[in-house]
Amino acid sequence: MRKVLIIGGSGSWGQELTRQLLGQQQDLEITIYSRGEHRQVSMQVALQDSRVRYVIGDIRDRDNLSRAARGADTMFHLAALKHVPVCERNPEEAVKTNVQGTLNAVAAATEREVETFVLVSTDKAVDPINVYGVTKSLAEKIVINANLQDGGTRFVCIRGGNVLGTQGSVVPLFKEQLARGNEITMTDTRMTRYLMRLQEAIGLIFRAVEDAKGGEVFVMKMPSVRITDVAEVMTRHLGNAETRVRTIGIRPGEKLHESLVSRQEATRAFEHGDYFVILPTMDIRSVAAQWGRTDFVDAEYDSEHNRFLTQEEIAGLLDQDGWFSGKSAAELSGLSKEELLEVFRLEGWVR
């Protein structure tokens, strides 16, 4: 029986990862390790699957995490303090979870001789200008460098951009704002972001894990959107002629555009199907030789110079995931209304 541990598994990414894993294999046991009691109970009710067990625990607790990892074949590390404004105000807490927590997770994987360890990272880790990005960049370095240790664990990073409808996405915000006050707030009309449906992003994780040798950063190729286009599409479907768009200014630590491969990384990054693969700077298990690639892209991959979804494509994605339905933003996000409003508050959208 394959055993999988998902750290931070009760969030949006973890729940979709769990659903897809359960659909792929019958002989499987998944352990969800996370802090949120309410989230775990809600997930248990929604899934109703005896192959999933739930452990309350914090990634900062190394001993408890090591116990949860006993017998695991694969570990997915999804836990993070990730709200940019929150991390800006609480850098020490961000370091404890995103950096020390990653050190704990790597130690647990090594101690329990896990076969494969996967860190799901973020575009914020590329040329970081905020605390969240810096801590995630360091987490990537910790995971990649873990391949220098003796032992058979493959440590790999997978880096992606924004995912439709998850916490921090503007889509639930815009839907809630339109329903409450027929208004959308935007930080800057020039802003661009990567965007992909969660189901597709999780599917890419599996393919990267299959190809990984240990020591690479796999970067999802994701289309971009102009936030103004998202606002226009949602106004067309959920607003009216009286809908207002109000510009409130860039929040602390926020970028106009995001990158998934930096200019410096591009000298050792190559295209591989739906990914860019970034090779490590160090000779980790001769991973560069195993790939045998020298056709490096040598160009930054950012959201400003990328393929943009048309408004029709954006509308199709939103419709496919039910954002034009009668369901509330909270229901579609899998949160209570109070939880959703707390997310907006933490993100600096509401006071």
Buried (B, 14 or more C-beta within 10 A) or exposed (E): EBBBBBBBBBBBBBBBBBBBBBEEEEEBBBBBBBBBEEBBEBBBEEBEEEBBEBBBBBBBBBEBBBBBBEEBBBBBBBBBBBBBBBBBBBBEBBBBBBBBBBBBBBBBBBBBEBEBBBBBBBBBBBBBEBBBBBBBBBBBBBBBBBBEEEEEBBBBBBBBBBBBBBBBBBBBBBBBBBEEEBBBBBBBEEBBBBBBBBBBBBBBBBBBBEBBBBBBBBBBBBBBBBBBBBBBBBBEBBBEEEBEBEEEEEBEBBBBBBBBBBBEBBBBBBBBEBBBBBBBBEEBBEBBEEBEBEEBBEEBBBBBEBEBBEBEBBBEBBEEBEBBEEEBBBBBBBBEEEBBBEBBBBBBBBE
